[in-house]
Amino acid sequence: MAKRVLITGITGFAGSHLADHLLDRGGFEIYGLYRWRSRMENVEGFKDKINLIEGDIRDAASMRSLIEKINPDWVFHLAAQSYVPMSWKAPAETLSTNVIGEVNLFEACRKARGDPLIHIAGSSEEYGLVHPDEVPIAETTPLHPLSPYGVSKVAQDLLAFQYFKSYGLRVIRTRAFNHTGPRRDEVFVTSGFARQIVMIEKGQAEPLIRVGNLDAVRDFSDVRDIARAYTMALERCEPGEVYNICSGKGIKIRELLDMLIAQADVNIKIEEDPARMRPSDVEFLIGDATRFCAKTGWKPEIAFEQTLADLLDFWRERV
């Protein structure tokens, strides 16, 4: 019998790739929560194979109705305000969406007739201020978030633990480090670079890319590897526990940009733009996924060069 799976934020970047992965595997009846103003292009290729339900995680009645209707076996909670710079401009909205939205989901699941496995998608931004002797970052590393977004994800993380201990909700927490690939919104660094490069390739922009902090070091994975990891988390991990998901390799944003430019047939000048600098930035985030890999057998399968090539091709089809 097919598992009933609910994905909140299914029209988003990770949510749509997760739906893709589950459809490829088969054996799942997929339901996706979306808002009336959600961008639907990410699910356009398979929306006839899933059940889309309009609603809002910030509305408790909407979440109760959703859970009662579906009675899911699995829940992947991916809906969020996930853009770090926006969290400085709209901190209250970020906290409301991410924290209150999760409470509404938990309360709906707590009062439902079923007992779903729930995946909470945390973030490496929870770690924030990391000292050199704390790298690579394990799950035991102290949480010192440096953005309202990071604070909201810490709150989600701790709420998940509290609901597990207090009510026995079968919640599994992951902290995924940076991931990218096709469908990534252009406001995020890798996709923003790729779109600008493609516009330059096609003569639609001057051969200049304006950048923020290029010295930050991040641990990148392909979103398709992350989608596979999220599924394995519910299949093999322990409720109440938290797991890093990452490649374990750091790359400077400057090197990432150089790799993208090397795959393009144009000469491009790079110029620093003070307006793109953040009020505070995490210097380096390199993770240790030993716990998750030992529990699941997961490892990244898609080379980062291929991820960037696919991202460029994604924009070449759209610009």
Secondary structure as UniProt FT lines:
FT   STRAND          3..8
FT   TURN            9..11
FT   HELIX           13..25
FT   STRAND          28..34
FT   TURN            36..37
FT   HELIX           41..43
FT   TURN            44..46
FT   HELIX           47..49
FT   STRAND          51..54
FT   TURN            57..58
FT   HELIX           60..70
FT   STRAND          74..77
FT   HELIX           84..89
FT   HELIX           91..95
FT   HELIX           96..100
FT   HELIX           101..110
FT   STRAND          117..123
FT   HELIX           124..126
FT   HELIX           132..134
FT   TURN            139..140
FT   HELIX           148..167
FT   STRAND          170..176
FT   STRAND          179..180
FT   TURN            182..183
FT   TURN            186..187
FT   HELIX           189..201
FT   TURN            202..203
FT   STRAND          208..211
FT   STRAND          217..218
FT   STRAND          221..222
FT   HELIX           223..236
FT   TURN            239..240
FT   STRAND          242..245
FT   STRAND          251..252
FT   HELIX           253..262
FT   STRAND          269..272
FT   HELIX           274..276
FT   STRAND          284..285
FT   HELIX           290..296
FT   HELIX           304..316
FT   TURN            317..318
//
